[in-house]
């Protein structure tokens, strides 16, 4: 199911209040490239059901919700139109890191088998950071169609220079369409920013530094 839909793109989003998560910033001009990871689009059964998870439970902001109409294909009956509903949601950036929800309304896609297994090669893991993980996880857990894969637990990732660690509280769920979501709480400096070992960059469970 997920294998044929989103093969190559996983994106980290910052979910929660801007005050708690405003640690990311654009890279210096000298390091910029003419490419941005703009959006991950998920093919879903029902946009409204998915919005209950991504908008209502995770707190992402809905910025676009429209019906897209295209001419039928050569194999379609004459006069057929193809209709798709596309909803776009963002966290704390207006351009990159957007999540798209795409529902094929006409013709409907065949119902895929229900598979709840850890993702393998060719599948996707969507990683979302929530500084209010404990409260948000309970909201996520109670969303219809969501299944919990693992409860929040502390994991220590090696820092980029290998001399320290980045503490992350990691949890995981399957969304209503079977996409595998890591819902994490970053307690140190993210990879690609200041190394934890260089800054003493560990934070407590509420996101405060311990230095």
C-alpha positions as CSV (number, residue, x, y, z in Angstrom):
1,X,0.0,0.0,0.0
2,X,2.5,2.6,1.1
3,X,5.2,1.1,-1.2
4,X,3.5,2.3,-4.4
5,X,2.5,5.7,-3.1
6,X,5.4,7.5,-1.6
7,X,8.7,5.7,-2.4
8,X,11.4,8.3,-2.0
9,X,10.4,11.0,0.4
10,X,10.3,11.2,4.2
11,X,10.2,14.7,5.8
12,X,10.7,16.0,9.3
13,X,8.0,18.4,10.5
14,X,7.9,20.6,13.6
15,X,4.5,20.2,15.3
16,X,3.5,22.2,18.3
17,X,3.8,25.8,19.3
18,X,6.2,28.1,17.4
19,X,7.8,29.2,20.7
20,X,8.8,25.7,21.7
21,X,9.9,24.5,18.3
22,X,11.5,27.6,16.6
23,X,15.0,26.2,16.5
24,X,15.3,25.6,12.8
25,X,16.6,28.3,10.4
26,X,17.7,28.5,6.8
27,X,21.3,27.4,6.0
28,X,23.8,30.2,5.2
29,X,23.6,31.6,1.7
30,X,26.9,30.1,0.8
31,X,25.6,26.6,1.5
32,X,22.2,26.9,-0.2
33,X,21.3,24.8,-3.2
34,X,18.5,25.4,-5.8
35,X,16.4,22.5,-4.5
36,X,14.0,22.3,-1.6
37,X,12.2,19.3,-0.2
38,X,8.8,20.9,-0.7
39,X,6.1,18.4,0.2
40,X,5.3,14.8,0.9
41,X,1.9,13.8,-0.6
42,X,0.1,10.8,0.9
43,X,-2.6,9.0,-1.1
44,X,-5.5,8.5,1.3
45,X,-9.0,6.9,1.3
46,X,-10.8,9.9,2.8
47,X,-9.3,13.4,3.2
48,X,-11.7,14.2,6.0
49,X,-10.7,11.2,8.1
50,X,-7.0,12.0,7.5
51,X,-7.6,15.6,8.6
52,X,-8.8,14.3,11.9
53,X,-5.3,12.9,12.4
54,X,-3.0,15.5,10.8
55,X,-4.9,18.7,11.5
56,X,-6.9,17.9,14.6
57,X,-4.7,15.5,16.5
58,X,-1.2,16.6,15.3
59,X,-2.1,20.3,15.1
60,X,-0.9,21.0,11.5
61,X,-2.5,24.0,9.8
62,X,-4.7,23.4,6.8
63,X,-3.6,25.9,4.1
64,X,-5.2,24.4,0.9
65,X,-8.2,22.1,0.3
66,X,-9.5,22.0,-3.3
67,X,-11.0,19.6,-5.9
68,X,-8.8,19.1,-8.9
69,X,-10.6,18.1,-12.1
70,X,-8.8,16.6,-15.1
71,X,-9.9,15.2,-18.4
72,X,-10.5,11.4,-18.6
73,X,-7.8,9.1,-20.0
74,X,-8.0,7.3,-23.2
75,X,-9.3,4.1,-21.4
76,X,-12.1,6.1,-19.8
77,X,-15.6,6.3,-21.2
78,X,-16.2,9.5,-23.4
79,X,-16.9,12.6,-21.4
80,X,-15.4,11.2,-18.2
81,X,-13.6,13.5,-15.8
82,X,-11.1,12.5,-13.2
83,X,-11.5,14.2,-9.8
84,X,-9.0,14.4,-7.0
85,X,-9.3,16.3,-3.7
86,X,-6.0,17.7,-2.5
87,X,-5.4,19.1,1.0
88,X,-2.1,20.7,2.1
89,X,-1.0,21.2,5.8
90,X,2.0,22.9,7.2
91,X,3.7,23.1,10.6
92,X,6.1,26.1,11.1
93,X,7.3,26.8,7.6
94,X,5.2,28.2,4.8
95,X,7.1,26.5,2.0
96,X,9.0,23.3,2.9
97,X,7.9,20.4,5.0
98,X,4.3,20.4,3.8
99,X,2.1,17.3,4.0
100,X,-0.3,16.7,1.2
101,X,-3.4,14.5,1.5
102,X,-4.7,13.3,-1.9
103,X,-8.0,11.5,-2.4
104,X,-9.0,10.1,-5.8
105,X,-12.7,10.7,-5.7
106,X,-13.6,9.7,-9.3
107,X,-12.7,7.1,-10.2
108,X,-12.1,5.6,-6.8
109,X,-8.9,3.7,-6.3
110,X,-9.2,0.0,-5.4
111,X,-9.2,-0.7,-1.7
112,X,-5.7,-1.9,-0.6
113,X,-5.1,-4.7,1.8
114,X,-4.7,-3.7,5.5
115,X,-1.1,-4.3,6.4
116,X,0.4,-3.1,9.7
117,X,4.0,-4.1,9.6
118,X,7.2,-2.1,10.1
119,X,8.1,-0.3,6.9
120,X,10.6,-2.1,4.6
121,X,12.6,-1.1,1.5
122,X,10.5,1.1,-0.9
123,X,8.2,2.3,1.9
124,X,8.2,5.6,3.9
125,X,8.5,6.7,7.5
126,X,7.1,10.2,8.1
127,X,8.9,11.8,11.1
128,X,7.1,14.5,13.0
129,X,8.6,16.3,16.0
130,X,6.2,17.4,18.8
131,X,7.5,19.2,21.9
132,X,4.3,18.5,23.7
133,X,4.6,14.7,23.0
134,X,2.9,13.4,26.1
135,X,-0.3,15.4,25.7
136,X,-0.3,15.1,21.9
137,X,0.2,11.4,21.9
138,X,-2.9,10.8,23.9
139,X,-4.9,12.9,21.4
140,X,-3.3,10.9,18.5
141,X,-4.1,7.6,20.3
142,X,-7.8,8.4,20.5
143,X,-8.1,9.4,16.8
144,X,-10.3,7.0,14.8
145,X,-8.3,4.7,12.6
146,X,-4.9,5.3,14.3
147,X,-3.1,2.3,15.7
148,X,-0.2,2.6,18.2
149,X,3.1,0.8,17.2
150,X,5.2,2.0,20.2
151,X,4.8,4.2,23.2
152,X,7.1,7.2,23.8
153,X,10.6,6.0,25.0
154,X,14.0,7.7,25.3
155,X,16.5,6.9,22.5
156,X,20.0,8.2,22.3
157,X,21.3,8.9,18.8
158,X,25.0,9.5,18.2
159,X,25.8,13.1,17.5
160,X,27.1,14.1,14.0
161,X,30.7,14.2,15.3
162,X,30.4,10.9,17.2
163,X,31.5,12.4,20.5
164,X,28.1,12.8,22.1
165,X,24.5,11.9,21.8
166,X,21.2,13.5,20.8
167,X,18.4,12.4,23.1
168,X,15.0,11.9,21.5
169,X,11.8,10.5,22.9
170,X,10.5,8.3,20.1
171,X,7.0,6.9,19.6
172,X,5.3,5.4,16.5
173,X,1.8,5.0,15.1
174,X,0.1,3.9,11.9
175,X,-2.2,6.6,10.6
176,X,-5.8,5.8,9.3
177,X,-4.4,4.7,5.9
178,X,-1.5,2.6,7.3
179,X,1.3,5.2,6.9
180,X,4.0,4.7,9.5
181,X,4.5,7.8,11.6
182,X,7.3,8.5,14.0
183,X,6.1,11.0,16.5
184,X,9.1,12.2,18.4
185,X,10.2,14.8,21.0
186,X,13.7,16.2,20.2
187,X,15.6,16.9,23.4
188,X,18.9,18.0,21.9
189,X,20.2,19.8,18.8
190,X,19.0,18.2,15.6
191,X,21.6,16.7,13.2
192,X,22.8,19.3,10.8
193,X,22.6,22.1,13.4
194,X,25.0,22.5,16.4
195,X,26.4,19.1,17.5
196,X,25.2,18.1,21.0
197,X,28.7,17.3,22.2
198,X,29.9,20.8,21.2
199,X,27.2,22.7,22.9
200,X,26.2,20.6,25.8
201,X,23.0,20.5,23.9
202,X,20.9,18.1,25.8
203,X,17.5,19.2,27.0
204,X,15.1,17.9,29.7
205,X,11.7,16.5,29.0
206,X,10.2,19.9,28.6
207,X,12.8,21.1,26.0
208,X,15.0,23.1,28.4
209,X,18.8,22.8,28.1
210,X,20.6,21.2,31.0
211,X,23.7,23.5,30.7
